[in-house]
Amino acid sequence: MINQFKPSFLLKNKHVQTLYSSAFRKIKSHKFEVERFELSDGDFIDCFWYNKQTSKSKKPIVLLFHGLAGSYKSPYIQGTMQELDANGFNSVVVHFRSCSGVMNKSATSYHSGRTDDALEFINSLKVKYTDNKLFCIGYSLGGNMLLKLLGELSSSSTITAAVSVSAPMLLDICANHINKGFAKFYQYILVKNLNDTLIEKFKTHDFKTLINLEKKDVKNLKTFWDFDEAYTAPIHGFASAQDYYTKSSSKQFLKHIKTDTLIIHSLDDPFMTPKIIPNEDEISSSVKLEIYQYGGHVGFIEGTIFKPKYWLEKRIVKYFKQKLA
């Protein structure tokens, strides 16, 4: 246990930590430079650059992978990009398919274990920015994806260092946990977002033919298990939701990671149980665990209710600067 993060009394509540930023944080709007990145399968992802440098700049580049239903609009994304910019880093938020506000082309989408899109974009940056060091941050679903990718790449990774925050490293356990008690509130919001996106995709895809799913049945998908069994698993080639969860959970990949990686997690994360946190013998020597008693889900806010301090983004930048040195 490391005691670097110490919230005040009122900020020790896990739901306050989780919801405070999205409910109350006001960040000055920023004009991003949008890069539409064409994928090898004919689809695309939208990548939003914060104060993009020219290809001649030697500034290190940080790729941010958002959580489920997140985007460049998410306060944790914008706050971190501001902090990175102030400390000499170039940054780009890599949207998963359909998350930038523009629907993707294919019938498939994104999921917790889909690493191919991120890898294509990373490889393109290494070609264009040959002298720039690359760093990555993944939040929640994006954190699980990033850890899985680093494990898959192992010693062939071109990433200098990475940070994963509040990652659901065992997906089936998390899907069960978020279907209980107050956590159902979070599940309702997230599954509604997934359902709304799926209904929109019915305009251009025949899911009855593809995966035997009718538009009228989408409203009955109430849990992650429901949604992933009906859509995520079959459209992405998994045998079932359990098969998807088993193959896409990042915990099993941690021992293969050769990139310097920091995992930040709280024991009171309302999206999941501490059972998903790995033991020291389940991670490689390149992985550092920072497990905190408080912090909620992608929270980690210090200060007071009226004068909050966003500890998480400063911790991430400090870690990257240490790896640059």
C-alpha positions as protocol buffer text, in pm:
chain_id: "A"
residue {
  index: 1
  type: MET
  ca { x: 0 y: 0 z: 0 }
}
residue {
  index: 2
  type: ILE
  ca { x: 133 y: 342 z: -95 }
}
residue {
  index: 3
  type: ASN
  ca { x: -4 y: 652 z: 78 }
}
residue {
  index: 4
  type: GLN
  ca { x: 69 y: 919 z: -180 }
}
residue {
  index: 5
  type: PHE
  ca { x: -301 y: 992 z: -236 }
}
residue {
  index: 6
  type: LYS
  ca { x: -481 y: 1138 z: 68 }
}
residue {
  index: 7
  type: PRO
  ca { x: -832 y: 1276 z: 9 }
}
residue {
  index: 8
  type: SER
  ca { x: -1010 y: 1493 z: 262 }
}
residue {
  index: 9
  type: PHE
  ca { x: -1293 y: 1347 z: 472 }
}
residue {
  index: 10
  type: LEU
  ca { x: -1580 y: 1440 z: 238 }
}
residue {
  index: 11
  type: LEU
  ca { x: -1387 y: 1321 z: -65 }
}
residue {
  index: 12
  type: LYS
  ca { x: -1332 y: 974 z: 79 }
}
residue {
  index: 13
  type: ASN
  ca { x: -1672 y: 862 z: -47 }
}
residue {
  index: 14
  type: LYS
  ca { x: -1625 y: 639 z: -352 }
}
residue {
  index: 15
  type: HIS
  ca { x: -1927 y: 778 z: -537 }
}
residue {
  index: 16
  type: VAL
  ca { x: -1821 y: 1139 z: -477 }
}
residue {
  index: 17
  type: GLN
  ca { x: -1478 y: 1049 z: -616 }
}
residue {
  index: 18
  type: THR
  ca { x: -1634 y: 881 z: -919 }
}
residue {
  index: 19
  type: LEU
  ca { x: -1899 y: 1141 z: -1004 }
}
residue {
  index: 20
  type: TYR
  ca { x: -1752 y: 1472 z: -884 }
}
residue {
  index: 21
  type: SER
  ca { x: -1543 y: 1557 z: -1188 }
}
residue {
  index: 22
  type: SER
  ca { x: -1811 y: 1483 z: -1447 }
}
residue {
  index: 23
  type: ALA
  ca { x: -2074 y: 1670 z: -1245 }
}
residue {
  index: 24
  type: PHE
  ca { x: -1883 y: 1976 z: -1130 }
}
residue {
  index: 25
  type: ARG
  ca { x: -1548 y: 2018 z: -1305 }
}
residue {
  index: 26
  type: LYS
  ca { x: -1539 y: 2308 z: -1548 }
}
residue {
  index: 27
  type: ILE
  ca { x: -1254 y: 2308 z: -1799 }
}
residue {
  index: 28
  type: LYS
  ca { x: -1192 y: 2586 z: -2048 }
}
residue {
  index: 29
  type: SER
  ca { x: -1286 y: 2464 z: -2397 }
}
residue {
  index: 30
  type: HIS
  ca { x: -997 y: 2376 z: -2623 }
}
residue {
  index: 31
  type: LYS
  ca { x: -979 y: 2361 z: -3002 }
}
residue {
  index: 32
  type: PHE
  ca { x: -844 y: 2021 z: -3096 }
}
residue {
  index: 33
  type: GLU
  ca { x: -689 y: 1926 z: -3428 }
}
residue {
  index: 34
  type: VAL
  ca { x: -881 y: 1624 z: -3554 }
}
residue {
  index: 35
  type: GLU
  ca { x: -704 y: 1348 z: -3742 }
}
residue {
  index: 36
  type: ARG
  ca { x: -926 y: 1088 z: -3906 }
}
residue {
  index: 37
  type: PHE
  ca { x: -712 y: 776 z: -3910 }
}
residue {
  index: 38
  type: GLU
  ca { x: -804 y: 522 z: -4175 }
}
residue {
  index: 39
  type: LEU
  ca { x: -785 y: 162 z: -4054 }
}
residue {
  index: 40
  type: SER
  ca { x: -673 y: -133 z: -4263 }
}
residue {
  index: 41
  type: ASP
  ca { x: -1022 y: -288 z: -4262 }
}
residue {
  index: 42
  type: GLY
  ca { x: -1173 y: 21 z: -4427 }
}
residue {
  index: 43
  type: ASP
  ca { x: -1311 y: 173 z: -4108 }
}
residue {
  index: 44
  type: PHE
  ca { x: -1170 y: 474 z: -3919 }
}
residue {
  index: 45
  type: ILE
  ca { x: -1104 y: 622 z: -3577 }
}
residue {
  index: 46
  type: ASP
  ca { x: -1089 y: 991 z: -3488 }
}
residue {
  index: 47
  type: CYS
  ca { x: -782 y: 1113 z: -3301 }
}
residue {
  index: 48
  type: PHE
  ca { x: -796 y: 1454 z: -3133 }
}
residue {
  index: 49
  type: TRP
  ca { x: -461 y: 1630 z: -3088 }
}
residue {
  index: 50
  type: TYR
  ca { x: -400 y: 1890 z: -2818 }
}
residue {
  index: 51
  type: ASN
  ca { x: -173 y: 2167 z: -2956 }
}
residue {
  index: 52
  type: LYS
  ca { x: -30 y: 1934 z: -3221 }
}
residue {
  index: 53
  type: GLN
  ca { x: 337 y: 1988 z: -3305 }
}
residue {
  index: 54
  type: THR
  ca { x: 498 y: 1948 z: -3645 }
}
residue {
  index: 55
  type: SER
  ca { x: 662 y: 1620 z: -3738 }
}
residue {
  index: 56
  type: LYS
  ca { x: 999 y: 1789 z: -3675 }
}
residue {
  index: 57
  type: SER
  ca { x: 921 y: 1845 z: -3306 }
}
residue {
  index: 58
  type: LYS
  ca { x: 1103 y: 1615 z: -3064 }
}
residue {
  index: 59
  type: LYS
  ca { x: 835 y: 1649 z: -2795 }
}
residue {
  index: 60
  type: PRO
  ca { x: 727 y: 1317 z: -2645 }
}
residue {
  index: 61
  type: ILE
  ca { x: 377 y: 1212 z: -2752 }
}
residue {
  index: 62
  type: VAL
  ca { x: 119 y: 1074 z: -2511 }
}
residue {
  index: 63
  type: LEU
  ca { x: -173 y: 867 z: -2641 }
}
residue {
  index: 64
  type: LEU
  ca { x: -485 y: 866 z: -2422 }
}
residue {
  index: 65
  type: PHE
  ca { x: -738 y: 582 z: -2442 }
}
residue {
  index: 66
  type: HIS
  ca { x: -1069 y: 677 z: -2281 }
}
residue {
  index: 67
  type: GLY
  ca { x: -1316 y: 462 z: -2092 }
}
residue {
  index: 68
  type: LEU
  ca { x: -1652 y: 320 z: -2197 }
}
residue {
  index: 69
  type: ALA
  ca { x: -1869 y: 600 z: -2341 }
}
residue {
  index: 70
  type: GLY
  ca { x: -1581 y: 846 z: -2292 }
}
residue {
  index: 71
  type: SER
  ca { x: -1435 y: 1090 z: -2544 }
}
residue {
  index: 72
  type: TYR
  ca { x: -1234 y: 1410 z: -2583 }
}
residue {
  index: 73
  type: LYS
  ca { x: -1516 y: 1575 z: -2385 }
}
residue {
  index: 74
  type: SER
  ca { x: -1449 y: 1370 z: -2070 }
}
residue {
  index: 75
  type: PRO
  ca { x: -1311 y: 1592 z: -1789 }
}
residue {
  index: 76
  type: TYR
  ca { x: -1042 y: 1338 z: -1697 }
}
residue {
  index: 77
  type: ILE
  ca { x: -919 y: 1342 z: -2059 }
}
residue {
  index: 78
  type: GLN
  ca { x: -915 y: 1720 z: -2095 }
}
residue {
  index: 79
  type: GLY
  ca { x: -762 y: 1776 z: -1751 }
}
residue {
  index: 80
  type: THR
  ca { x: -481 y: 1532 z: -1820 }
}
residue {
  index: 81
  type: MET
  ca { x: -411 y: 1679 z: -2164 }
}
residue {
  index: 82
  type: GLN
  ca { x: -385 y: 2026 z: -2008 }
}
residue {
  index: 83
  type: GLU
  ca { x: -138 y: 1896 z: -1750 }
}
residue {
  index: 84
  type: LEU
  ca { x: 64 y: 1716 z: -2016 }
}
residue {
  index: 85
  type: ASP
  ca { x: 79 y: 2028 z: -2232 }
}
residue {
  index: 86
  type: ALA
  ca { x: 200 y: 2237 z: -1937 }
}
residue {
  index: 87
  type: ASN
  ca { x: 482 y: 1988 z: -1881 }
}
residue {
  index: 88
  type: GLY
  ca { x: 618 y: 1966 z: -2236 }
}
residue {
  index: 89
  type: PHE
  ca { x: 424 y: 1667 z: -2371 }
}
residue {
  index: 90
  type: ASN
  ca { x: 227 y: 1651 z: -2694 }
}
residue {
  index: 91
  type: SER
  ca { x: -94 y: 1450 z: -2654 }
}
residue {
  index: 92
  type: VAL
  ca { x: -368 y: 1288 z: -2858 }
}
residue {
  index: 93
  type: VAL
  ca { x: -688 y: 1118 z: -2742 }
}
residue {
  index: 94
  type: VAL
  ca { x: -744 y: 810 z: -2954 }
}
residue {
  index: 95
  type: HIS
  ca { x: -1118 y: 754 z: -2980 }
}
residue {
  index: 96
  type: PHE
  ca { x: -1252 y: 405 z: -3007 }
}
residue {
  index: 97
  type: ARG
  ca { x: -1485 y: 342 z: -3299 }
}
residue {
  index: 98
  type: SER
  ca { x: -1798 y: 565 z: -3287 }
}
residue {
  index: 99
  type: CYS
  ca { x: -1688 y: 747 z: -2970 }
}
residue {
  index: 100
  type: SER
  ca { x: -1591 y: 1080 z: -3131 }
}
residue {
  index: 101
  type: GLY
  ca { x: -1953 y: 1158 z: -3217 }
}
residue {
  index: 102
  type: VAL
  ca { x: -1929 y: 1014 z: -3568 }
}
residue {
  index: 103
  type: MET
  ca { x: -2060 y: 662 z: -3629 }
}
residue {
  index: 104
  type: ASN
  ca { x: -1805 y: 414 z: -3760 }
}
residue {
  index: 105
  type: LYS
  ca { x: -1862 y: 230 z: -4088 }
}
residue {
  index: 106
  type: SER
  ca { x: -1848 y: -138 z: -3997 }
}
residue {
  index: 107
  type: ALA
  ca { x: -2100 y: -347 z: -3804 }
}
residue {
  index: 108
  type: THR
  ca { x: -1834 y: -410 z: -3542 }
}
residue {
  index: 109
  type: SER
  ca { x: -1746 y: -159 z: -3273 }
}
residue {
  index: 110
  type: TYR
  ca { x: -1494 y: -142 z: -2987 }
}
residue {
  index: 111
  type: HIS
  ca { x: -1460 y: -358 z: -2680 }
}
residue {
  index: 112
  type: SER
  ca { x: -1236 y: -410 z: -2377 }
}
residue {
  index: 113
  type: GLY
  ca { x: -996 y: -641 z: -2556 }
}
residue {
  index: 114
  type: ARG
  ca { x: -981 y: -492 z: -2905 }
}
residue {
  index: 115
  type: THR
  ca { x: -619 y: -389 z: -2945 }
}
residue {
  index: 116
  type: ASP
  ca { x: -575 y: -385 z: -3324 }
}
residue {
  index: 117
  type: ASP
  ca { x: -698 y: -28 z: -3382 }
}
residue {
  index: 118
  type: ALA
  ca { x: -468 y: 116 z: -3114 }
}
residue {
  index: 119
  type: LEU
  ca { x: -171 y: -80 z: -3249 }
}
residue {
  index: 120
  type: GLU
  ca { x: -228 y: 46 z: -3604 }
}
residue {
  index: 121
  type: PHE
  ca { x: -228 y: 406 z: -3485 }
}
residue {
  index: 122
  type: ILE
  ca { x: 80 y: 355 z: -3266 }
}
residue {
  index: 123
  type: ASN
  ca { x: 268 y: 202 z: -3559 }
}
residue {
  index: 124
  type: SER
  ca { x: 172 y: 495 z: -3782 }
}
residue {
  index: 125
  type: LEU
  ca { x: 313 y: 741 z: -3526 }
}
residue {
  index: 126
  type: LYS
  ca { x: 644 y: 555 z: -3509 }
}
residue {
  index: 127
  type: VAL
  ca { x: 678 y: 599 z: -3885 }
}
residue {
  index: 128
  type: LYS
  ca { x: 585 y: 969 z: -3885 }
}
residue {
  index: 129
  type: TYR
  ca { x: 754 y: 1074 z: -3560 }
}
residue {
  index: 130
  type: THR
  ca { x: 1073 y: 871 z: -3567 }
}
residue {
  index: 131
  type: ASP
  ca { x: 1251 y: 1077 z: -3299 }
}
residue {
  index: 132
  type: ASN
  ca { x: 961 y: 1115 z: -3054 }
}
residue {
  index: 133
  type: LYS
  ca { x: 915 y: 893 z: -2753 }
}
residue {
  index: 134
  type: LEU
  ca { x: 564 y: 751 z: -2718 }
}
residue {
  index: 135
  type: PHE
  ca { x: 373 y: 716 z: -2392 }
}
residue {
  index: 136
  type: CYS
  ca { x: 24 y: 577 z: -2330 }
}
residue {
  index: 137
  type: ILE
  ca { x: -253 y: 626 z: -2073 }
}
residue {
  index: 138
  type: GLY
  ca { x: -560 y: 404 z: -2052 }
}
residue {
  index: 139
  type: TYR
  ca { x: -864 y: 469 z: -1837 }
}
residue {
  index: 140
  type: SER
  ca { x: -1111 y: 199 z: -1729 }
}
residue {
  index: 141
  type: LEU
  ca { x: -1199 y: 1 z: -2047 }
}
residue {
  index: 142
  type: GLY
  ca { x: -913 y: 182 z: -2222 }
}
residue {
  index: 143
  type: GLY
  ca { x: -685 y: 79 z: -1937 }
}
residue {
  index: 144
  type: ASN
  ca { x: -776 y: -288 z: -1977 }
}
residue {
  index: 145
  type: MET
  ca { x: -721 y: -265 z: -2353 }
}
residue {
  index: 146
  type: LEU
  ca { x: -384 y: -96 z: -2304 }
}
residue {
  index: 147
  type: LEU
  ca { x: -258 y: -355 z: -2054 }
}
residue {
  index: 148
  type: LYS
  ca { x: -366 y: -637 z: -2287 }
}
residue {
  index: 149
  type: LEU
  ca { x: -190 y: -469 z: -2581 }
}
residue {
  index: 150
  type: LEU
  ca { x: 135 y: -424 z: -2386 }
}
residue {
  index: 151
  type: GLY
  ca { x: 122 y: -789 z: -2282 }
}
residue {
  index: 152
  type: GLU
  ca { x: 61 y: -901 z: -2640 }
}
residue {
  index: 153
  type: LEU
  ca { x: 351 y: -690 z: -2767 }
}
residue {
  index: 154
  type: SER
  ca { x: 580 y: -786 z: -2478 }
}
residue {
  index: 155
  type: SER
  ca { x: 941 y: -707 z: -2575 }
}
residue {
  index: 156
  type: SER
  ca { x: 839 y: -574 z: -2920 }
}
residue {
  index: 157
  type: SER
  ca { x: 657 y: -273 z: -2769 }
}
residue {
  index: 158
  type: THR
  ca { x: 770 y: 70 z: -2892 }
}
residue {
  index: 159
  type: ILE
  ca { x: 608 y: 250 z: -2597 }
}
residue {
  index: 160
  type: THR
  ca { x: 848 y: 418 z: -2351 }
}
residue {
  index: 161
  type: ALA
  ca { x: 608 y: 396 z: -2054 }
}
residue {
  index: 162
  type: ALA
  ca { x: 238 y: 355 z: -1983 }
}
residue {
  index: 163
  type: VAL
  ca { x: -21 y: 419 z: -1711 }
}
residue {
  index: 164
  type: SER
  ca { x: -344 y: 226 z: -1661 }
}
residue {
  index: 165
  type: VAL
  ca { x: -613 y: 371 z: -1434 }
}
residue {
  index: 166
  type: SER
  ca { x: -909 y: 184 z: -1283 }
}
residue {
  index: 167
  type: ALA
  ca { x: -889 y: -101 z: -1535 }
}
residue {
  index: 168
  type: PRO
  ca { x: -1145 y: -386 z: -1510 }
}
residue {
  index: 169
  type: MET
  ca { x: -876 y: -653 z: -1530 }
}
residue {
  index: 170
  type: LEU
  ca { x: -1120 y: -944 z: -1486 }
}
residue {
  index: 171
  type: LEU
  ca { x: -1421 y: -858 z: -1699 }
}
residue {
  index: 172
  type: ASP
  ca { x: -1665 y: -1126 z: -1584 }
}
residue {
  index: 173
  type: ILE
  ca { x: -1615 y: -1041 z: -1216 }
}
residue {
  index: 174
  type: CYS
  ca { x: -1666 y: -672 z: -1299 }
}
residue {
  index: 175
  type: ALA
  ca { x: -1980 y: -744 z: -1502 }
}
residue {
  index: 176
  type: ASN
  ca { x: -2121 y: -932 z: -1205 }
}
residue {
  index: 177
  type: HIS
  ca { x: -2024 y: -667 z: -950 }
}
residue {
  index: 178
  type: ILE
  ca { x: -2172 y: -373 z: -1142 }
}
residue {
  index: 179
  type: ASN
  ca { x: -2505 y: -558 z: -1155 }
}
residue {
  index: 180
  type: LYS
  ca { x: -2550 y: -531 z: -777 }
}
residue {
  index: 181
  type: GLY
  ca { x: -2669 y: -259 z: -541 }
}
residue {
  index: 182
  type: PHE
  ca { x: -2595 y: 106 z: -620 }
}
residue {
  index: 183
  type: ALA
  ca { x: -2348 y: -2 z: -888 }
}
residue {
  index: 184
  type: LYS
  ca { x: -2652 y: -79 z: -1104 }
}
residue {
  index: 185
  type: PHE
  ca { x: -2687 y: 299 z: -1146 }
}
residue {
  index: 186
  type: TYR
  ca { x: -2355 y: 311 z: -1331 }
}
residue {
  index: 187
  type: GLN
  ca { x: -2447 y: 4 z: -1534 }
}
residue {
  index: 188
  type: TYR
  ca { x: -2778 y: 163 z: -1637 }
}
residue {
  index: 189
  type: ILE
  ca { x: -2605 y: 476 z: -1771 }
}
residue {
  index: 190
  type: LEU
  ca { x: -2332 y: 286 z: -1954 }
}
residue {
  index: 191
  type: VAL
  ca { x: -2556 y: 17 z: -2106 }
}
residue {
  index: 192
  type: LYS
  ca { x: -2804 y: 283 z: -2219 }
}
residue {
  index: 193
  type: ASN
  ca { x: -2519 y: 453 z: -2406 }
}
residue {
  index: 194
  type: LEU
  ca { x: -2422 y: 123 z: -2569 }
}
residue {
  index: 195
  type: ASN
  ca { x: -2783 y: 50 z: -2663 }
}
residue {
  index: 196
  type: ASP
  ca { x: -2835 y: 397 z: -2813 }
}
residue {
  index: 197
  type: THR
  ca { x: -2524 y: 352 z: -3030 }
}
residue {
  index: 198
  type: LEU
  ca { x: -2634 y: 4 z: -3137 }
}
residue {
  index: 199
  type: ILE
  ca { x: -2982 y: 127 z: -3235 }
}
residue {
  index: 200
  type: GLU
  ca { x: -2814 y: 395 z: -3449 }
}
residue {
  index: 201
  type: LYS
  ca { x: -2610 y: 125 z: -3622 }
}
residue {
  index: 202
  type: PHE
  ca { x: -2930 y: -55 z: -3726 }
}
residue {
  index: 203
  type: LYS
  ca { x: -2975 y: 223 z: -3985 }
}
residue {
  index: 204
  type: THR
  ca { x: -2683 y: 89 z: -4187 }
}
residue {
  index: 205
  type: HIS
  ca { x: -2649 y: -275 z: -4083 }
}
residue {
  index: 206
  type: ASP
  ca { x: -2880 y: -579 z: -4090 }
}
residue {
  index: 207
  type: PHE
  ca { x: -2809 y: -729 z: -3749 }
}
residue {
  index: 208
  type: LYS
  ca { x: -3095 y: -978 z: -3786 }
}
residue {
  index: 209
  type: THR
  ca { x: -2897 y: -1142 z: -4067 }
}
residue {
  index: 210
  type: LEU
  ca { x: -2557 y: -1084 z: -3913 }
}
residue {
  index: 211
  type: ILE
  ca { x: -2613 y: -1199 z: -3552 }
}
residue {
  index: 212
  type: ASN
  ca { x: -2986 y: -1273 z: -3526 }
}
residue {
  index: 213
  type: LEU
  ca { x: -3055 y: -952 z: -3331 }
}
residue {
  index: 214
  type: GLU
  ca { x: -3366 y: -743 z: -3399 }
}
residue {
  index: 215
  type: LYS
  ca { x: -3392 y: -372 z: -3326 }
}
residue {
  index: 216
  type: LYS
  ca { x: -3696 y: -420 z: -3103 }
}
residue {
  index: 217
  type: ASP
  ca { x: -3495 y: -650 z: -2875 }
}
residue {
  index: 218
  type: VAL
  ca { x: -3224 y: -396 z: -2794 }
}
residue {
  index: 219
  type: LYS
  ca { x: -3442 y: -234 z: -2528 }
}
residue {
  index: 220
  type: ASN
  ca { x: -3433 y: -563 z: -2336 }
}
residue {
  index: 221
  type: LEU
  ca { x: -3054 y: -552 z: -2300 }
}
residue {
  index: 222
  type: LYS
  ca { x: -3028 y: -428 z: -1941 }
}
residue {
  index: 223
  type: THR
  ca { x: -2691 y: -559 z: -1819 }
}
residue {
  index: 224
  type: PHE
  ca { x: -2340 y: -590 z: -1958 }
}
residue {
  index: 225
  type: TRP
  ca { x: -2395 y: -965 z: -1975 }
}
residue {
  index: 226
  type: ASP
  ca { x: -2709 y: -905 z: -2187 }
}
residue {
  index: 227
  type: PHE
  ca { x: -2539 y: -661 z: -2423 }
}
residue {
  index: 228
  type: ASP
  ca { x: -2219 y: -858 z: -2464 }
}
residue {
  index: 229
  type: GLU
  ca { x: -2405 y: -1186 z: -2519 }
}
residue {
  index: 230
  type: ALA
  ca { x: -2637 y: -1034 z: -2781 }
}
residue {
  index: 231
  type: TYR
  ca { x: -2396 y: -802 z: -2964 }
}
residue {
  index: 232
  type: THR
  ca { x: -2031 y: -773 z: -2852 }
}
residue {
  index: 233
  type: ALA
  ca { x: -1952 y: -1143 z: -2854 }
}
residue {
  index: 234
  type: PRO
  ca { x: -2116 y: -1256 z: -3180 }
}
residue {
  index: 235
  type: ILE
  ca { x: -2026 y: -949 z: -3392 }
}
residue {
  index: 236
  type: HIS
  ca { x: -1659 y: -976 z: -3289 }
}
residue {
  index: 237
  type: GLY
  ca { x: -1627 y: -1350 z: -3329 }
}
residue {
  index: 238
  type: PHE
  ca { x: -1651 y: -1470 z: -2968 }
}
residue {
  index: 239
  type: ALA
  ca { x: -1853 y: -1778 z: -2878 }
}
residue {
  index: 240
  type: SER
  ca { x: -2031 y: -1606 z: -2588 }
}
residue {
  index: 241
  type: ALA
  ca { x: -2005 y: -1317 z: -2342 }
}
residue {
  index: 242
  type: GLN
  ca { x: -1804 y: -1543 z: -2112 }
}
residue {
  index: 243
  type: ASP
  ca { x: -1566 y: -1628 z: -2396 }
}
residue {
  index: 244
  type: TYR
  ca { x: -1524 y: -1256 z: -2468 }
}
residue {
  index: 245
  type: TYR
  ca { x: -1461 y: -1177 z: -2101 }
}
residue {
  index: 246
  type: THR
  ca { x: -1214 y: -1463 z: -2059 }
}
residue {
  index: 247
  type: LYS
  ca { x: -1006 y: -1378 z: -2367 }
}
residue {
  index: 248
  type: SER
  ca { x: -1017 y: -999 z: -2324 }
}
residue {
  index: 249
  type: SER
  ca { x: -939 y: -965 z: -1952 }
}
residue {
  index: 250
  type: SER
  ca { x: -596 y: -803 z: -1913 }
}
residue {
  index: 251
  type: LYS
  ca { x: -490 y: -968 z: -1587 }
}
residue {
  index: 252
  type: GLN
  ca { x: -353 y: -1274 z: -1766 }
}
residue {
  index: 253
  type: PHE
  ca { x: -131 y: -1052 z: -1985 }
}
residue {
  index: 254
  type: LEU
  ca { x: 40 y: -857 z: -1707 }
}
residue {
  index: 255
  type: LYS
  ca { x: 324 y: -1106 z: -1660 }
}
residue {
  index: 256
  type: HIS
  ca { x: 422 y: -1062 z: -2026 }
}
residue {
  index: 257
  type: ILE
  ca { x: 457 y: -680 z: -2017 }
}
residue {
  index: 258
  type: LYS
  ca { x: 810 y: -551 z: -2085 }
}
residue {
  index: 259
  type: THR
  ca { x: 716 y: -181 z: -2104 }
}
residue {
  index: 260
  type: ASP
  ca { x: 751 y: 29 z: -1786 }
}
residue {
  index: 261
  type: THR
  ca { x: 390 y: 39 z: -1670 }
}
residue {
  index: 262
  type: LEU
  ca { x: 215 y: 195 z: -1371 }
}
residue {
  index: 263
  type: ILE
  ca { x: -122 y: 56 z: -1263 }
}
residue {
  index: 264
  type: ILE
  ca { x: -327 y: 295 z: -1045 }
}
residue {
  index: 265
  type: HIS
  ca { x: -628 y: 146 z: -871 }
}
residue {
  index: 266
  type: SER
  ca { x: -849 y: 205 z: -569 }
}
residue {
  index: 267
  type: LEU
  ca { x: -987 y: -57 z: -333 }
}
residue {
  index: 268
  type: ASP
  ca { x: -1322 y: 127 z: -322 }
}
residue {
  index: 269
  type: ASP
  ca { x: -1379 y: 139 z: -699 }
}
residue {
  index: 270
  type: PRO
  ca { x: -1761 y: 105 z: -726 }
}
residue {
  index: 271
  type: PHE
  ca { x: -1735 y: -55 z: -1072 }
}
residue {
  index: 272
  type: MET
  ca { x: -1549 y: -360 z: -944 }
}
residue {
  index: 273
  type: THR
  ca { x: -1425 y: -565 z: -651 }
}
residue {
  index: 274
  type: PRO
  ca { x: -1067 y: -575 z: -517 }
}
residue {
  index: 275
  type: LYS
  ca { x: -1058 y: -940 z: -632 }
}
residue {
  index: 276
  type: ILE
  ca { x: -953 y: -819 z: -977 }
}
residue {
  index: 277
  type: ILE
  ca { x: -628 y: -664 z: -847 }
}
residue {
  index: 278
  type: PRO
  ca { x: -325 y: -880 z: -933 }
}
residue {
  index: 279
  type: ASN
  ca { x: -75 y: -1017 z: -685 }
}
residue {
  index: 280
  type: GLU
  ca { x: 294 y: -941 z: -720 }
}
residue {
  index: 281
  type: ASP
  ca { x: 353 y: -1285 z: -873 }
}
residue {
  index: 282
  type: GLU
  ca { x: 97 y: -1211 z: -1146 }
}
residue {
  index: 283
  type: ILE
  ca { x: 284 y: -911 z: -1287 }
}
residue {
  index: 284
  type: SER
  ca { x: 619 y: -872 z: -1460 }
}
residue {
  index: 285
  type: SER
  ca { x: 910 y: -677 z: -1314 }
}
residue {
  index: 286
  type: SER
  ca { x: 820 y: -392 z: -1554 }
}
residue {
  index: 287
  type: VAL
  ca { x: 482 y: -336 z: -1388 }
}
residue {
  index: 288
  type: LYS
  ca { x: 437 y: -119 z: -1078 }
}
residue {
  index: 289
  type: LEU
  ca { x: 117 y: -139 z: -873 }
}
residue {
  index: 290
  type: GLU
  ca { x: -15 y: 160 z: -680 }
}
residue {
  index: 291
  type: ILE
  ca { x: -323 y: 51 z: -487 }
}
residue {
  index: 292
  type: TYR
  ca { x: -505 y: 310 z: -277 }
}
residue {
  index: 293
  type: GLN
  ca { x: -776 y: 275 z: -14 }
}
residue {
  index: 294
  type: TYR
  ca { x: -978 y: 557 z: -170 }
}
residue {
  index: 295
  type: GLY
  ca { x: -1017 y: 708 z: -516 }
}
residue {
  index: 296
  type: GLY
  ca { x: -1335 y: 563 z: -662 }
}
residue {
  index: 297
  type: HIS
  ca { x: -1340 y: 496 z: -1037 }
}
residue {
  index: 298
  type: VAL
  ca { x: -1107 y: 729 z: -1231 }
}
residue {
  index: 299
  type: GLY
  ca { x: -1138 y: 975 z: -944 }
}
residue {
  index: 300
  type: PHE
  ca { x: -837 y: 1038 z: -717 }
}
residue {
  index: 301
  type: ILE
  ca { x: -932 y: 1393 z: -619 }
}
residue {
  index: 302
  type: GLU
  ca { x: -762 y: 1568 z: -325 }
}
residue {
  index: 303
  type: GLY
  ca { x: -827 y: 1911 z: -172 }
}
residue {
  index: 304
  type: THR
  ca { x: -1181 y: 1993 z: -66 }
}
residue {
  index: 305
  type: ILE
  ca { x: -1526 y: 1975 z: -223 }
}
residue {
  index: 306
  type: PHE
  ca { x: -1502 y: 2346 z: -301 }
}
residue {
  index: 307
  type: LYS
  ca { x: -1132 y: 2353 z: -393 }
}
residue {
  index: 308
  type: PRO
  ca { x: -1055 y: 2016 z: -550 }
}
residue {
  index: 309
  type: LYS
  ca { x: -707 y: 1915 z: -661 }
}
residue {
  index: 310
  type: TYR
  ca { x: -684 y: 1660 z: -940 }
}
residue {
  index: 311
  type: TRP
  ca { x: -408 y: 1440 z: -804 }
}
residue {
  index: 312
  type: LEU
  ca { x: -437 y: 1171 z: -1073 }
}
residue {
  index: 313
  type: GLU
  ca { x: -319 y: 1377 z: -1369 }
}
residue {
  index: 314
  type: LYS
  ca { x: -24 y: 1514 z: -1171 }
}
residue {
  index: 315
  type: ARG
  ca { x: 75 y: 1161 z: -1066 }
}
residue {
  index: 316
  type: ILE
  ca { x: 66 y: 1044 z: -1429 }
}
residue {
  index: 317
  type: VAL
  ca { x: 281 y: 1333 z: -1553 }
}
residue {
  index: 318
  type: LYS
  ca { x: 529 y: 1282 z: -1267 }
}
residue {
  index: 319
  type: TYR
  ca { x: 567 y: 914 z: -1364 }
}
residue {
  index: 320
  type: PHE
  ca { x: 628 y: 998 z: -1730 }
}
residue {
  index: 321
  type: LYS
  ca { x: 882 y: 1268 z: -1647 }
}
residue {
  index: 322
  type: GLN
  ca { x: 1072 y: 1015 z: -1434 }
}
residue {
  index: 323
  type: LYS
  ca { x: 1082 y: 779 z: -1733 }
}
residue {
  index: 324
  type: LEU
  ca { x: 1204 y: 1058 z: -1961 }
}
residue {
  index: 325
  type: ALA
  ca { x: 1489 y: 1129 z: -1722 }
}
